[in-house]
């Protein structure tokens, strides 16, 4: 897997996952929307830590800086 998630994108994904988890565990978001958002937060967390997003790969998007050779 070639990395396609840049540093800023990684930080935003992890922070968003933390915010969603905080809202879920304080019962601000509950029920089905809460579960769906927690699944989304889990995906954000995993893709943030491994620096790879499958959707980015499908659409040819990369937020990593271009390396000069």
Backbone atoms as SQL, in Angstrom:
CREATE TABLE atoms (id INTEGER PRIMARY KEY, chain TEXT, resi INTEGER, resn TEXT, atom TEXT, x REAL, y REAL, z REAL);
INSERT INTO atoms VALUES
  (1, 'A', 1, 'UNK', 'N', 0.842, -1.177, 0.000),
  (2, 'A', 1, 'UNK', 'CA', 0.000, 0.000, 0.000),
  (3, 'A', 1, 'UNK', 'C', 0.887, 1.240, 0.000),
  (4, 'A', 2, 'UNK', 'N', 0.696, 2.061, -0.988),
  (5, 'A', 2, 'UNK', 'CA', 1.423, 3.317, -1.073),
  (6, 'A', 2, 'UNK', 'C', 0.668, 4.366, -0.257),
  (7, 'A', 3, 'UNK', 'N', 1.381, 5.087, 0.587),
  (8, 'A', 3, 'UNK', 'CA', 0.731, 6.089, 1.430),
  (9, 'A', 3, 'UNK', 'C', 0.102, 7.175, 0.562),
  (10, 'A', 4, 'UNK', 'N', -1.141, 7.529, 0.896),
  (11, 'A', 4, 'UNK', 'CA', -1.826, 8.585, 0.152),
  (12, 'A', 4, 'UNK', 'C', -2.532, 9.582, 1.074),
  (13, 'A', 5, 'UNK', 'N', -2.231, 9.522, 2.367),
  (14, 'A', 5, 'UNK', 'CA', -2.822, 10.439, 3.343),
  (15, 'A', 5, 'UNK', 'C', -1.687, 11.250, 3.963),
  (16, 'A', 6, 'UNK', 'N', -1.715, 12.560, 3.763),
  (17, 'A', 6, 'UNK', 'CA', -0.680, 13.450, 4.277),
  (18, 'A', 6, 'UNK', 'C', -0.818, 13.715, 5.766),
  (19, 'A', 7, 'UNK', 'N', 0.143, 14.426, 6.310),
  (20, 'A', 7, 'UNK', 'CA', 0.201, 14.696, 7.748),
  (21, 'A', 7, 'UNK', 'C', -1.013, 15.478, 8.245),
  (22, 'A', 8, 'UNK', 'N', -1.369, 16.543, 7.562),
  (23, 'A', 8, 'UNK', 'CA', -2.519, 17.352, 7.989),
  (24, 'A', 8, 'UNK', 'C', -3.799, 16.527, 7.931),
  (25, 'A', 9, 'UNK', 'N', -3.954, 15.762, 6.876),
  (26, 'A', 9, 'UNK', 'CA', -5.125, 14.898, 6.715),
  (27, 'A', 9, 'UNK', 'C', -5.176, 13.856, 7.836),
  (28, 'A', 10, 'UNK', 'N', -4.028, 13.284, 8.183),
  (29, 'A', 10, 'UNK', 'CA', -3.964, 12.283, 9.259),
  (30, 'A', 10, 'UNK', 'C', -4.412, 12.894, 10.584),
  (31, 'A', 11, 'UNK', 'N', -3.892, 14.078, 10.887),
  (32, 'A', 11, 'UNK', 'CA', -4.221, 14.739, 12.150),
  (33, 'A', 11, 'UNK', 'C', -5.718, 15.045, 12.215),
  (34, 'A', 12, 'UNK', 'N', -6.267, 15.560, 11.113),
  (35, 'A', 12, 'UNK', 'CA', -7.699, 15.876, 11.091),
  (36, 'A', 12, 'UNK', 'C', -8.550, 14.628, 11.261),
  (37, 'A', 13, 'UNK', 'N', -8.172, 13.527, 10.628),
  (38, 'A', 13, 'UNK', 'CA', -8.928, 12.278, 10.763),
  (39, 'A', 13, 'UNK', 'C', -8.926, 11.782, 12.205),
  (40, 'A', 14, 'UNK', 'N', -7.750, 11.804, 12.831),
  (41, 'A', 14, 'UNK', 'CA', -7.640, 11.311, 14.202),
  (42, 'A', 14, 'UNK', 'C', -8.399, 12.225, 15.168),
  (43, 'A', 15, 'UNK', 'N', -8.292, 13.544, 14.978),
  (44, 'A', 15, 'UNK', 'CA', -9.031, 14.482, 15.834),
  (45, 'A', 15, 'UNK', 'C', -10.544, 14.321, 15.657),
  (46, 'A', 16, 'UNK', 'N', -10.995, 14.167, 14.420),
  (47, 'A', 16, 'UNK', 'CA', -12.423, 13.983, 14.167),
  (48, 'A', 16, 'UNK', 'C', -12.930, 12.696, 14.805),
  (49, 'A', 17, 'UNK', 'N', -12.132, 11.634, 14.719),
  (50, 'A', 17, 'UNK', 'CA', -12.508, 10.370, 15.354),
  (51, 'A', 17, 'UNK', 'C', -12.622, 10.551, 16.869),
  (52, 'A', 18, 'UNK', 'N', -11.699, 11.303, 17.461),
  (53, 'A', 18, 'UNK', 'CA', -11.736, 11.543, 18.906),
  (54, 'A', 18, 'UNK', 'C', -12.971, 12.359, 19.296),
  (55, 'A', 19, 'UNK', 'N', -13.312, 13.359, 18.501),
  (56, 'A', 19, 'UNK', 'CA', -14.495, 14.182, 18.784),
  (57, 'A', 19, 'UNK', 'C', -15.762, 13.330, 18.696),
  (58, 'A', 20, 'UNK', 'N', -15.871, 12.525, 17.653),
  (59, 'A', 20, 'UNK', 'CA', -17.055, 11.669, 17.498),
  (60, 'A', 20, 'UNK', 'C', -17.158, 10.690, 18.666),
  (61, 'A', 21, 'UNK', 'N', -16.039, 10.080, 19.050),
  (62, 'A', 21, 'UNK', 'CA', -16.052, 9.147, 20.178),
  (63, 'A', 21, 'UNK', 'C', -16.453, 9.864, 21.463),
  (64, 'A', 22, 'UNK', 'N', -15.925, 11.066, 21.667),
  (65, 'A', 22, 'UNK', 'CA', -16.295, 11.830, 22.860),
  (66, 'A', 22, 'UNK', 'C', -17.781, 12.142, 22.911),
  (67, 'A', 23, 'UNK', 'N', -18.345, 12.537, 21.772),
  (68, 'A', 23, 'UNK', 'CA', -19.782, 12.822, 21.715),
  (69, 'A', 23, 'UNK', 'C', -20.615, 11.568, 21.941),
  (70, 'A', 24, 'UNK', 'N', -20.138, 10.447, 21.428),
  (71, 'A', 24, 'UNK', 'CA', -20.872, 9.188, 21.598),
  (72, 'A', 24, 'UNK', 'C', -20.862, 8.743, 23.058),
  (73, 'A', 25, 'UNK', 'N', -19.678, 8.780, 23.686),
  (74, 'A', 25, 'UNK', 'CA', -19.569, 8.282, 25.057),
  (75, 'A', 25, 'UNK', 'C', -20.143, 9.238, 26.097),
  (76, 'A', 26, 'UNK', 'N', -20.433, 10.483, 25.710),
  (77, 'A', 26, 'UNK', 'CA', -21.123, 11.395, 26.624),
  (78, 'A', 26, 'UNK', 'C', -22.618, 11.467, 26.295),
  (79, 'A', 27, 'UNK', 'N', -23.071, 10.557, 25.440),
  (80, 'A', 27, 'UNK', 'CA', -24.484, 10.427, 25.058),
  (81, 'A', 27, 'UNK', 'C', -25.052, 11.651, 24.355),
  (82, 'A', 28, 'UNK', 'N', -24.215, 12.411, 23.685),
  (83, 'A', 28, 'UNK', 'CA', -24.700, 13.529, 22.883),
  (84, 'A', 28, 'UNK', 'C', -25.284, 12.977, 21.580),
  (85, 'A', 29, 'UNK', 'N', -24.611, 11.987, 21.010),
  (86, 'A', 29, 'UNK', 'CA', -25.157, 11.278, 19.849),
  (87, 'A', 29, 'UNK', 'C', -25.416, 9.837, 20.279),
  (88, 'A', 30, 'UNK', 'N', -26.610, 9.356, 19.996),
  (89, 'A', 30, 'UNK', 'CA', -27.002, 8.021, 20.449),
  (90, 'A', 30, 'UNK', 'C', -27.737, 7.282, 19.339),
  (91, 'A', 31, 'UNK', 'N', -28.069, 6.051, 19.627),
  (92, 'A', 31, 'UNK', 'CA', -28.871, 5.246, 18.711),
  (93, 'A', 31, 'UNK', 'C', -28.128, 4.907, 17.427),
  (94, 'A', 32, 'UNK', 'N', -28.910, 4.711, 16.369),
  (95, 'A', 32, 'UNK', 'CA', -28.346, 4.330, 15.074),
  (96, 'A', 32, 'UNK', 'C', -27.375, 5.376, 14.528),
  (97, 'A', 33, 'UNK', 'N', -27.708, 6.673, 14.582),
  (98, 'A', 33, 'UNK', 'CA', -26.724, 7.656, 14.099),
  (99, 'A', 33, 'UNK', 'C', -25.409, 7.589, 14.878),
  (100, 'A', 34, 'UNK', 'N', -25.493, 7.335, 16.163),
  (101, 'A', 34, 'UNK', 'CA', -24.290, 7.224, 16.984),
  (102, 'A', 34, 'UNK', 'C', -23.443, 6.036, 16.586),
  (103, 'A', 35, 'UNK', 'N', -24.079, 4.910, 16.312),
  (104, 'A', 35, 'UNK', 'CA', -23.345, 3.711, 15.902),
  (105, 'A', 35, 'UNK', 'C', -22.704, 3.935, 14.537),
  (106, 'A', 36, 'UNK', 'N', -23.444, 4.527, 13.608),
  (107, 'A', 36, 'UNK', 'CA', -22.901, 4.802, 12.270),
  (108, 'A', 36, 'UNK', 'C', -21.704, 5.743, 12.376),
  (109, 'A', 37, 'UNK', 'N', -21.818, 6.787, 13.187),
  (110, 'A', 37, 'UNK', 'CA', -20.709, 7.719, 13.361),
  (111, 'A', 37, 'UNK', 'C', -19.509, 7.073, 14.047),
  (112, 'A', 38, 'UNK', 'N', -19.750, 6.143, 14.968),
  (113, 'A', 38, 'UNK', 'CA', -18.637, 5.438, 15.608),
  (114, 'A', 38, 'UNK', 'C', -17.909, 4.536, 14.614),
  (115, 'A', 39, 'UNK', 'N', -18.642, 3.901, 13.718),
  (116, 'A', 39, 'UNK', 'CA', -18.006, 3.096, 12.669),
  (117, 'A', 39, 'UNK', 'C', -17.160, 4.005, 11.781),
  (118, 'A', 40, 'UNK', 'N', -17.714, 5.146, 11.414),
  (119, 'A', 40, 'UNK', 'CA', -16.979, 6.119, 10.608),
  (120, 'A', 40, 'UNK', 'C', -15.740, 6.612, 11.356),
  (121, 'A', 41, 'UNK', 'N', -15.869, 6.842, 12.644),
  (122, 'A', 41, 'UNK', 'CA', -14.724, 7.273, 13.456),
  (123, 'A', 41, 'UNK', 'C', -13.647, 6.198, 13.477),
  (124, 'A', 42, 'UNK', 'N', -14.057, 4.947, 13.563),
  (125, 'A', 42, 'UNK', 'CA', -13.101, 3.843, 13.527),
  (126, 'A', 42, 'UNK', 'C', -12.342, 3.800, 12.209),
  (127, 'A', 43, 'UNK', 'N', -13.064, 4.022, 11.116),
  (128, 'A', 43, 'UNK', 'CA', -12.426, 4.054, 9.801),
  (129, 'A', 43, 'UNK', 'C', -11.451, 5.221, 9.723),
  (130, 'A', 44, 'UNK', 'N', -11.862, 6.393, 10.206),
  (131, 'A', 44, 'UNK', 'CA', -10.965, 7.553, 10.228),
  (132, 'A', 44, 'UNK', 'C', -9.703, 7.259, 11.041),
  (133, 'A', 45, 'UNK', 'N', -9.883, 6.613, 12.176),
  (134, 'A', 45, 'UNK', 'CA', -8.756, 6.311, 13.048),
  (135, 'A', 45, 'UNK', 'C', -7.774, 5.355, 12.369),
  (136, 'A', 46, 'UNK', 'N', -8.292, 4.296, 11.788),
  (137, 'A', 46, 'UNK', 'CA', -7.423, 3.313, 11.126),
  (138, 'A', 46, 'UNK', 'C', -6.706, 3.938, 9.933),
  (139, 'A', 47, 'UNK', 'N', -7.442, 4.643, 9.077),
  (140, 'A', 47, 'UNK', 'CA', -6.813, 5.244, 7.900),
  (141, 'A', 47, 'UNK', 'C', -5.832, 6.343, 8.303),
  (142, 'A', 48, 'UNK', 'N', -6.091, 7.012, 9.410),
  (143, 'A', 48, 'UNK', 'CA', -5.162, 8.026, 9.899),
  (144, 'A', 48, 'UNK', 'C', -3.864, 7.411, 10.391),
  (145, 'A', 49, 'UNK', 'N', -3.947, 6.276, 11.067),
  (146, 'A', 49, 'UNK', 'CA', -2.746, 5.646, 11.596),
  (147, 'A', 49, 'UNK', 'C', -1.923, 4.932, 10.529),
  (148, 'A', 50, 'UNK', 'N', -2.574, 4.354, 9.526),
  (149, 'A', 50, 'UNK', 'CA', -1.808, 3.638, 8.501),
  (150, 'A', 50, 'UNK', 'C', -1.471, 4.516, 7.298),
  (151, 'A', 51, 'UNK', 'N', -1.978, 5.742, 7.264),
  (152, 'A', 51, 'UNK', 'CA', -1.710, 6.714, 6.185),
  (153, 'A', 51, 'UNK', 'C', -2.146, 6.218, 4.815),
  (154, 'A', 52, 'UNK', 'N', -3.173, 5.414, 4.775),
  (155, 'A', 52, 'UNK', 'CA', -3.691, 4.922, 3.502),
  (156, 'A', 52, 'UNK', 'C', -5.211, 4.936, 3.545),
  (157, 'A', 53, 'UNK', 'N', -5.827, 5.523, 2.505),
  (158, 'A', 53, 'UNK', 'CA', -7.277, 5.562, 2.388),
  (159, 'A', 53, 'UNK', 'C', -7.672, 4.863, 1.092),
  (160, 'A', 54, 'UNK', 'N', -8.423, 3.761, 1.175),
  (161, 'A', 54, 'UNK', 'CA', -8.828, 3.042, -0.036),
  (162, 'A', 54, 'UNK', 'C', -9.638, 3.901, -1.005),
  (163, 'A', 55, 'UNK', 'N', -10.480, 4.789, -0.506),
  (164, 'A', 55, 'UNK', 'CA', -11.252, 5.652, -1.396),
  (165, 'A', 55, 'UNK', 'C', -10.348, 6.608, -2.157),
  (166, 'A', 56, 'UNK', 'N', -9.316, 7.113, -1.492),
  (167, 'A', 56, 'UNK', 'CA', -8.355, 7.970, -2.180),
  (168, 'A', 56, 'UNK', 'C', -7.687, 7.197, -3.312),
  (169, 'A', 57, 'UNK', 'N', -7.346, 5.936, -3.048),
  (170, 'A', 57, 'UNK', 'CA', -6.690, 5.118, -4.072),
  (171, 'A', 57, 'UNK', 'C', -7.614, 4.894, -5.266),
  (172, 'A', 58, 'UNK', 'N', -8.877, 4.640, -5.016),
  (173, 'A', 58, 'UNK', 'CA', -9.843, 4.404, -6.099),
  (174, 'A', 58, 'UNK', 'C', -9.976, 5.641, -6.974),
  (175, 'A', 59, 'UNK', 'N', -10.038, 6.816, -6.352),
  (176, 'A', 59, 'UNK', 'CA', -10.238, 8.057, -7.101),
  (177, 'A', 59, 'UNK', 'C', -8.937, 8.745, -7.497),
  (178, 'A', 60, 'UNK', 'N', -7.794, 8.152, -7.164),
  (179, 'A', 60, 'UNK', 'CA', -6.508, 8.720, -7.550),
  (180, 'A', 60, 'UNK', 'C', -6.133, 9.979, -6.800),
  (181, 'A', 61, 'UNK', 'N', -6.599, 10.108, -5.568),
  (182, 'A', 61, 'UNK', 'CA', -6.332, 11.294, -4.746),
  (183, 'A', 61, 'UNK', 'C', -5.167, 10.976, -3.792),
  (184, 'A', 62, 'UNK', 'N', -4.341, 11.977, -3.548),
  (185, 'A', 62, 'UNK', 'CA', -3.275, 11.842, -2.560),
  (186, 'A', 62, 'UNK', 'C', -3.061, 13.195, -1.894),
  (187, 'A', 63, 'UNK', 'N', -3.005, 13.190, -0.571),
  (188, 'A', 63, 'UNK', 'CA', -2.726, 14.434, 0.150),
  (189, 'A', 63, 'UNK', 'C', -1.295, 14.456, 0.659),
  (190, 'A', 64, 'UNK', 'N', -0.502, 13.459, 0.266),
  (191, 'A', 64, 'UNK', 'CA', 0.917, 13.438, 0.607),
  (192, 'A', 64, 'UNK', 'C', 1.662, 14.437, -0.258),
  (193, 'A', 65, 'UNK', 'N', 2.678, 15.068, 0.310),
  (194, 'A', 65, 'UNK', 'CA', 3.459, 16.004, -0.505),
  (195, 'A', 65, 'UNK', 'C', 4.206, 15.253, -1.609),
  (196, 'A', 66, 'UNK', 'N', 4.402, 15.926, -2.721),
  (197, 'A', 66, 'UNK', 'CA', 5.100, 15.327, -3.854),
  (198, 'A', 66, 'UNK', 'C', 6.587, 15.285, -3.554),
  (199, 'A', 67, 'UNK', 'N', 7.179, 14.106, -3.735),
  (200, 'A', 67, 'UNK', 'CA', 8.616, 13.957, -3.479),
  (201, 'A', 67, 'UNK', 'C', 9.393, 14.341, -4.732),
  (202, 'A', 68, 'UNK', 'N', 10.448, 15.132, -4.530),
  (203, 'A', 68, 'UNK', 'CA', 11.300, 15.525, -5.651),
  (204, 'A', 68, 'UNK', 'C', 12.454, 14.539, -5.754),
  (205, 'A', 69, 'UNK', 'N', 12.739, 14.093, -6.965),
  (206, 'A', 69, 'UNK', 'CA', 13.826, 13.127, -7.168),
  (207, 'A', 69, 'UNK', 'C', 15.052, 13.797, -7.674);
